[in-house]
């Protein structure tokens, strides 16, 4: 099994994460300030260079004013859409 960070599904999650941040709207710098991390950390997470664990994801969602469940629903919808369009394996 390939590492999930290299899957298209993980790519969908990253896209949703970035899109939600932009819709709030927050810049990477503003989100970094809310999370007490650097803008580089935010950039690395959004680009897939650094993996988020569940607790970090929860804090990220809270900082954006988005419930974790709403975020996960958006990810699930994005994955389903990618499968329908043949963009994701499985």
N, C-alpha and C positions, 0 to 999 in steps of 0.2 A: 504494500500500500504506500502510495506516495505521501510525503509530508503534506499536511493540510495547507500549510502556508503557500504551497505551490499550486494549489487547485484553483480552478475558475470560481468555485464557490467562495473561497477566501477572498478572491478578487472582487466578487460582488459585495461581500461584507465591507471591504475597504472603500469601495465606491459609495455605498450607502452612508458610511461613516463620514466621508468627506462631504457628500451632498447635504446631509443633515446639518453639519457644521455651517456650511455655506448658507443654508436656508434660514438659520436662526436669526440673523447672520452673525457669525463670529469669524475673525481672522485666526490664523494659527497662533499668532502672538497673544490674542485675547484669550483663547482657550488655554494656552500654556500658562498664562497668568492665573486663571481660575483653578488650574490643576497643580500649580506650584511646580511646574516642570519647564524645560526649555522649549523654544519653538522648534529646535532641531529634533527633539523627542517626538513632538507632534508630527513633524514632517516624516520622520522615519516610520512611525506607526502607520500613517496614511499611505505611504509608498510600499509598505510590506517589508521594509528592512528590519523592523522591530515588531515583535508579536505582542499583542495585548492579551493579558489573562482576563478572566471573568470579572475579578474585582476591579481591575483598571477600567474595563469596559463599562462597568456600572458607574464608576466615578465620572468617566468621560460623558456618558449619557446625562447624568445629573448636572454636570457643568453646562451642558447644552440645553437643559430644561426639557429633556426628552426622556420618557420612561424607557427602561431597559426592554420591557415587553413590546412597546411600540417600535423600538429599534429592531428587535428580533423579528417582528412581523414584517417589517419592511425588507429585511434581509431574506426572509423566507419567500416573500413575493418576488424579489429580484432573482432568486435562484430558480423559482418555478418558471418565471418568464424566460430565463436563460435556457432552461431545459426545453421549453416549448419551442424556442427559436433554434434549438440545436446548438447553442453556444457553450453548453456545459456538459461534461461527461455524465453518464449514469442514468 
